[in-house]
Amino acid sequence: MVFPPDDMKTKYLLVSGGVISGIGKGVIVTAIKIDPYMNIDAGLMNPLEHGECFVLDDGGEVDLDLGNYERYLNITLTREHNITTGKIYQRVIDQERNGDYAGHTVQIVPHLTDELQRWIQRVSKIPVDSTNDRPDVCIIELGGTVGDIESGPFIEALRCLRRRAGPNNFLHCHVSLVPVINDEQKTKPTQAAIKDVRSVGLSPDIIACRCSRKLEKKTIDKLAMWCQVEPEQVIAVQDVLSTYHVPIVLESQGLIQILRDVLRLDALSIPPPLVKSGAEIWKTWKNLTTTQDRAYDTVKICLVGKYTALHDSYLSVRKSLEHASMRCGRKLEITWLDSEQLEPEMEKKSPGAFHEAWSSLCKASGILVPGGFGPRGTEGMVAAAKWARENDVPYLGICLGMQIAVIEFCRNKCGIKDAQSGEMVELAENQVVIHMPEASKTITGAAMRLGLRNTIFQENSGFSKLRALYESEAPQTNGLPAASDATTVATADGEPTAKPSPSLPPIISERHRHRYEVNPKYVASMASEGLDFIGKDESGERMEILELKDHPWFVGVQYHPEYLSRVLRPSMPYLGFVAAAAGCLDEIMDKATGKVNGSGHGMVNGVRSLALD
């Protein structure tokens, strides 16, 4: 087996970590994530152990770091951009069974390591943004810790890739921790980490040091001397107010110039429109983060979920709330509430926890019920949805959260006291939420309705606040708005989708991950009591969006809008929810539709939006 020809040399930036895993590598990398665990993907991993499972357009269930890459760089990745030990071993074994190795003894080196290099070279050429051009630079994050047994084959493959890429086409950044002990910055852990990296054949060009405060000059000089790099190659990544400041911190220390020099980026031919677009995005980013630092008003959101013990279980949800609060000019305060603490059994088991949970819920300006699986804690979620509906508290239900809203409404408004989900009670008589007919009940891995799917707003949705926000979105090209006569309705990541006539309800595209859905047999009963399903799939049988008309904001969506939320382009369901909770929904909608300045185009945080008639 041979390597594919590469007439246009791809440039690679490898980011590895030492000392501990997960110390901040994800905020400065993109494109490819290598995870040394044996799982094929993240679809079956416990969120309380691994964090959330992120879903891509193509339905890939991947590591949460790919969500960070997409959010920070406004790109669209594929399942191939997440390499795991399970995936690469499966690929090599399948090739061996197919006879591709012509009877040779298949070994870790060279067969597995060569396949890793071919995978990286192939995936690095996949277009990831609206230009549809081949990327110039592929940035690879090696997950885990250098020195771990499972990382060995990947490190060897990357060592070989550096040699194959050639001069000025490969740069290695190693991320390490500089702890502060007795008010002194300690360099020994980083020195040891760099020694370990060099012992396996890699030589870092940049050392990014995580620290609680700025690195002192003597610390930088000491690291440079003992790690064989120049002082300017030691980059400090100190704690900041939010992760959105990290790019500014890196830029201020000359990281961009180092990348230009080592990788000869100035030799690349970059179209002027892209240069202009990048400059405008960078300016908007800096303005947005500095403006957020000066925000005083707070919006209090209560997240009622099953996995709140580990906040990374809802990482994309948290980031989407942050994006929306930044657009609204509010500081975000999240109360993480375990839904089990709202259930009557908790009052008997732990009265203090029960009353504290209900006190937190009642004080919240908005209530969000995210996705999840299984019956645990769902009755607490139903109670939270009931409180939000009856007390005019803004509510957003995501996936399971939408199904919870349906169960609550059927029980308390439609008179179906035993309304239930087939997921919670398999033999329930009134299953208002049912297992999708096409979904497997025996196969678990990648067996759900996954990836980007269309949702069509119904003709009865003219009243909808959510529809109005979606219609205000402008299709964009690499961060710049499309022509003003565009009739497309954008997906949440800014890519245009179908082009309906202005007289027809719009079509949106969002990412899904579910195997249960609302039972269409009960839709008419709910509609008669005022709960409208304003969005459905293309068949008209699958409920996608519900909205309560006479309520400040009571919305449920079957999809996961958080997967497509961006820093400079918040998800519309989250934006509407946070704005309603902050008391500025009318203002946000006026800005989005251009009513503030009386023109057809509104400016929100420096990003132009298009009002569709």
N, C-alpha and C positions, 0 to 999 in steps of 0.2 A: 504494500500500500504506500502511495506517494503523497507528498504534500501538494496542495493546490498551488498553481502559479500565482504570484503576487506582483503584477507589473506596477501597481501603485502601492508603495510601501505603507502599511498601516503603522501608526505610532502607538506605543503602549505605555500606559502608566499603571504600574503595579502598586497597590497599597496593601501592606501586611501589618499585623499587630503583634506586639510582644507584651509580656508581663501579665496582662489579663485580656480576655476577649470582650468585645462590645464596649470599648472605651471611647467611641466617637469616630471610628473610621468612616462610617456611613455618610457623614455629613459632607465629605469632600470627594466622594467617588461616585461613579455612575457606570452604566453600560453592562458589566458582567459581575455577578457575585458567585464565588466558589464556596460552597458549604460542604465540609468534609464528612457530614453525617451520612449514614447508610440509606436513609429514606429516599425514595424516588422524588418526592416533592413534599411540600409543607401541608398538604391537604388533610392528613390524618394526625397531625401533631397537636398535642394538648396546648391550648393557648396559655394556660397557667404555667407551662414549662418553657414554651418557646416564644410566646408572644403571638400576635395575630398572624393569620394566613392571608397574604395579599393576593388578589385576583387580577389578572391581566386581561386585555381585550380578547386574546385567543383562548381564554378559559384556563390558562396556566395558574396553578395554585403554588405560590412561590414564597420565598423568605420576605419578611417585612422590609428588609433593606431595599428591595427593588421599588417599594412604594416611595421611600425617601429619594431614590434616584429620579423617579418620574416627577415627583413634586418639585424638587429643586431645579431640575433641568428642563421641565416641560417637554419630556420625551415620552414615547410609547414603546415599551419593551415587549419581548415575547418570552414564552416559557423557556426557550433555548438560552436566554440570558442568565438563567440560574442553573449552575452546574452543581450536582451533588455526587457523592461517591456512588450512591445507588444508581444514578443515571448513567455514569460513565462505565461502571462495571457491567451494567445491563447492555450497553452498546457494544462493548468488546465481546461479551459472551455471545450475543446474538450474531456478531460477525464470525466468531469462531464456529458456531453451529451451522452457519451458512457456507462454511468452507472458504471464507475470504482470506484466511491466513495460509492456505495451500499446504496444510499439514504441518506447519512449523509449531514448535512448542511456544505457546502463548505465555508471555511473562509480563510482570509489572513494568519492567524496563527491557525493551523499548516499546512494547505494543501499547500498554495503557498510557504511558506518558506521551507517546506520539499521537494517540487518539485525542488526548486532552489538547495538545497543541493544534491539531486540525480543527477541533471544535471551536477553540478560541478564534482561530484565524477565520473560520467560516462565519461565526456569529458577529465578529467585529465589522463585517461588511454589510450587515443588514441595516437598511435605513430606519431611523428611529424618530424622525420628525417630519413636519409637513413639507420640507424641501424634497423629500424622497431621494436625497443624495446619499452616497456612501460616506459614513463618518470618517473624519481624518484621524481621530484619536480614539482609541478604545481603552477605557480605564477599568482595571480589574481589581476587585477586592478579594483578597484571600481571607476567608472567614476563619475563626478559631485562633489558635495561638501557635506561632512558629515553635516547633519542637514537639508538638503533639504527634503521636504515632500516625493517626489518620491523615495528617497533612503531608506526610512524606512524599507520596507520588505526585501531588500537586506542586510541591516546591521543586522537585526535580524537573517536572515539565516546564515550569516557569523559568528555571535556570537555562534549560535548552532553548526556550523561546527567546530569551534575551540574546543569546548567541545568533539564533536564526534571524532575528529582526535586524541586526546590524547596528552600526554606530548611529547615534542621534535618533534612534527610533524606539528606545526603551528607557524608561526612568522608573526607579524604585523609591517609593516613599514608605518609610516604616514609622508606624505610630506607636509611641511608648508613653509610659506614665512617669511623671516626675513628682513624687509625693513630697509634701511639706511636713517635716517632723521637727517639733520643737522650734518652729519658725525658721527652719533651714530647708532649702530645696535640695533633695537628695538625688544624685545622678547615678548611683550604683545600679539600680534596677535597669536603667536604660543602657548603661555600658554592658551589662550582662546580656541584655536582649540583643544588642547589635553583635556581640560576640557569637551568640547562638545563630543569628541569621547568616553571618559570614561562614560559620562552620558548615553550613549546608550549601554553600556555593553562591549565595546572593550577596550583593554589595549595595546597600542603600545610598541613594544620591541625596535624599532629603530625610531628615528626622523630624517628625511632627510630634511635639511634646505636649501631652495633656497635663495641665497643672491648674491648681485652684486660683493662681494669680499669675501675673506676667513673670516671665523668666528674667532673672537678674543677669547682668552682663557676665559676672564670674561663672554663673551656671552655664551660660551659652558657650563661653570660652572653654570650660572644662569638658563639656560634651563634645565640642568640635575637636579638641586635642585627642581625647581618648577614643573617639569613634571615627577618626580619620576623615572628617569633612570640614569644610570651611564654616566659619561662624554664621554666614548668611544662609547656609544650608540647614541650620537649626531653626525650625519654625515653632513658635509658641502658640498653642491653642488653649488659652486660659479660659476659665469659666466666664461666661457673659450672661447678660440678662435673658437672652433667648438664643436658640440655635440659628435664628435668622441673621444674627450678627456675625456668625462664624465666617461666611464669605468675605465680609468687610475686614475682619481681623486678619485673614490670610492675605488678602490683597494689600493691606497696609504694610505687611512685612516683606513684600517683594516676591511673593510666590509666583505671580504671573510672569515676572521677568525671568525667574529661574526656569520655568517651563519653556519659555520662548528660547532661552539660550541652549538648554540641554537638548530639547527636541527639535530645534530649528523651526519653530512654528511660523516665524516671519517669512519663511520660504514658501509657505503654502499660499495658494491662490484662493482668496476669499472674496466672493462677490460683494460689491459695495453695499447693496441693500441689507445683507446679513450683518455687515460691520455696523451699519446704522441701527439696525434692529437691536443688536447686542448692546450698543451704547445706551439706547433708550430704556431697555429692560433693566440694565444695571443702575441707571439713574433712578428709575421708578422703585427698584428694590431698596436702594439706600434711603430714599424719601419715605417709603412706607415704614421701614424699621425705625427710623428716627422719630417719625410721627407717633408710632405706637408707644415709644418710650415716654412720650408726654401725655398719654391718655390718663385721665383721672377717673372717669366714670367706670363702674364695674358691672358686668352682666354675670349673674349667678345661674349656672346650669347644673341641674342634678342629673347625673348619668346613673340610671337604674339598670344594673346588669348582673350577669352570672359570674363574670371573671374579674371583678374589680380588684381582687387581691394583687393582680399584676397589671399595672396600667398599660403596659405594652400590648396587652390583649386587645386593646381598643386604640392602638396607635393612630390609625388613619382617621378614626372618629375624632380623636383629640386634635389632630392636626387640622381637620376640616373645621372644627369649632374655632381654632386659632385663626385660620384664614378668614372666616366670617367675622369674627370679633375685630380683627384688624381693619377689615373693610368698614365696619360700623364705628370704628374709633373708640372701642371699649376694651378695657382690661378683662380678661377671661378668668373666672373663678369656677372651677369644677368641683362639685361634691360627688365623690365616688361612693355610690350606695349599693351595697349587696342586697339584691331584691328579696332574698330570704328573710331579711330583717323586717320587712313590711308585712309579713304573713302572720295570721293569728297565732300560729304555733309558737312564734318567737316571743309573743307577749307572755306566754306561760313559761317558756324556757329561759328567757332573759328579758324581763320587763324593761330594764334600763336601755338595752340595745334597741328594743322595739320602739320605745318612745323617742329615743334620740334619732332614730331613722326617720320616723314620721315628722319630727320637728324639722329635720333637714329638708325633707321633701316639701313641707308646707312653706318654707322660707325661700324656696327656689323661684327664680323668675321664669324658668323654662325647664321642662322635663323631657329627657331623651331616653328612649328604650332602644338599645342597639340589637344587633343580631346575636344568635346563639343557638345551641342545640340541646334537646332533652328537656324533661319536665321540671328539673330542680329550679326553684325560685320563680316559676312563671306566675303563680298566684299573686306574688308580690308585685310583679309587673302589671298584672290586671288591675290591682288596687291603685297603682300609680297612674295608669291610664284613666281610670274612673275619676280620680281626684283632679286630673288635668282637665278632663272634659266638663265636669260639673262646676269647676271653679274658674273657668276661662283662663287657665294657665297654658301658655303655648306648649304644644306637644309635638314631638317628632318621633315617629316609629320607623325603624329601619329593619326590613326583612322580618325577623321574628317580632319586632316591635310593631309592625303593621298588623300582623296576625293577632297579636295581643289586643290591639285596638278593636279589631273585629270581634273577638271573643267577648270583650267587655261590653261593646255596644249591643251585641245580640242578647246578652244576659240582662242588661239593665234598661234597654230601650225597646227591644223587640219582644221581650217577654219569654225568651228561650233560656230558662234558668240553668239548664244543663249544657249550654253551648260549650263546645270543647274542640281542641285540636286533636286530630288522629295521631299526632306525634306524642302528645301527652297521655292520652287515654285511647288506646288502639281500638277498643270496642265501644266507644262512646256512641250513644244513639244520635245525638245532634252534632255531627262533626262539621263545624262551620269552616274548618281548615282541614284539608285532605292531602294525602300523599299524591304527588303528580303521577298520572297513569304511566308515563313513559320512563319514570325513574325506577332504578333497580332497588329492591328491598334487601338484596343479599350482597351485592358488590358495594363496597364502601369507597374505595379510592377513585377519585375523578368521576363519580357517578351522579353528580348533581347537575342542575341547570346552571352552567357556568359561562362566564364571559360576556361580551358586549351583545346586547339585545335591544331591539327597537320597542319603544312604547309610544302609542298613539293617543293623544289627548282626544277625548270624546266631545261630541257637539254640545253636551250639557255642561261643559267646563268653562263657559265664558266668565263665570263669577270667580274663577280660581285665582288666588294670589300666586300660587306656585307656577301656574301656566304663564301668568304675566311676567314673572321673573325669567322663566326660560325663554320667552319670546324676545326679551330684551337683550339676550346674549348675541354678540356679533361673532360670526365665523372669523377666525384669525389664521394668519399664515406666519409661522415662526415668530409669534409675539406681536405682529402687526395686524391691524384690522383689514378685512377684505374690502373690496370696493363697496361704496355706499349704496349701490343699487342691488346688492346681494339679496336673494330671497331665501337663502338657506337658513335652517335652524341648526345651531351648533350643538355638538355633543358637549358634555361637561369639560372635556379637555381642549375645547376650542376647535376641533376638527369638524368640518361641515358634514352633514348627513343628507337625508332626502330633501328635495326641493319642492315642497307643496305649494299649491296656489295660495295666495294670501287669504282667500275665502275659506280654506280648509284648515281644520285643526292641525297644529304642528306635530311633528314626529321628533322624538328625542332618542338618544342612544346612551344607555348606562350599563354598567357591569353588574352581573348577577351571581349569586351563589346560594342556591336553595333547592330543597327537594319537596317542600310542602307549599301549598298555595290555597288561596281563598276558594271555598266551595261556591261555584256559581249559582247553585240552587237557592242560596240565601241572599243573593244580591238584591233582589226585588224587595224583600222584607226590610233590609237595611235602608234602601233608597226611600221607601215609604215613610221612614222615620227621620230622614234628613241626612243620612250618610251617603254621599255620592262617590262612586268609583269613576273618577274623571280621566283615568288613564288605563288603557288595556293593551294587551299584546296585539300582534297583527291579525291573529285569528278572532279577536274579540271575546275570547273565552277566558283568558287568564287576566286576573285583576292585578294591576301594576301600581296604581296610585289611588288613595282615598283622601278626601278632604271634606271637613265639616264646614258648611257654609257660614253659619252664624256663630263664629268662634274666632278669636284673635289669630290663632294659628293651630289647627289640629290636622296634621298631615301624616299619612303613612305611605311608605314606598316599599315595594317588594324588592327592589334592587338596592345596591350599595353605592350611593352617590359619593361616599367618602373616597372611593378608589380613584376618582377622577378630579378631586379637588386640587387646586393649585394655589400657591402663595399669592400670586397676582390675579388669580381667577377663581374665586371661591365657588364651591358647589352651591347650586341654587336652593335645594331643600335646606341646607345648613344655613345659608345666608338669610333666607326668609325666617327661619326658626330663631336664629340669634337676634335678628333685627326686631322681631316681634317681642322676644324676651327683654330686649333692651329698650323697647318703646319707641323705636325709630323706623318701623317697617314702612310707614307712608313716605318718609324721607328717602329711604333707600330705593323704594319703587319709583319715586319721582326722578331720582338721579338716574336710575337704570333706563327709564323710558324717555329721558331727555326733557322732562317737563320743567326742570329747575331753571334752565336757561332759555326755554321757549323754542329750542331747536329740536331736530330729530336725533341729535347725538348728545349723549350725556357723558360727562367725565367723572369717573370714580377712581380716586387714587391714581390719577394720571393715565388710566387705561380707558381708551375711548370705547364706548358701547354703542350698539346700533339699535334703534327702535324700529321694530317691524310693524307695519300697519296691519 
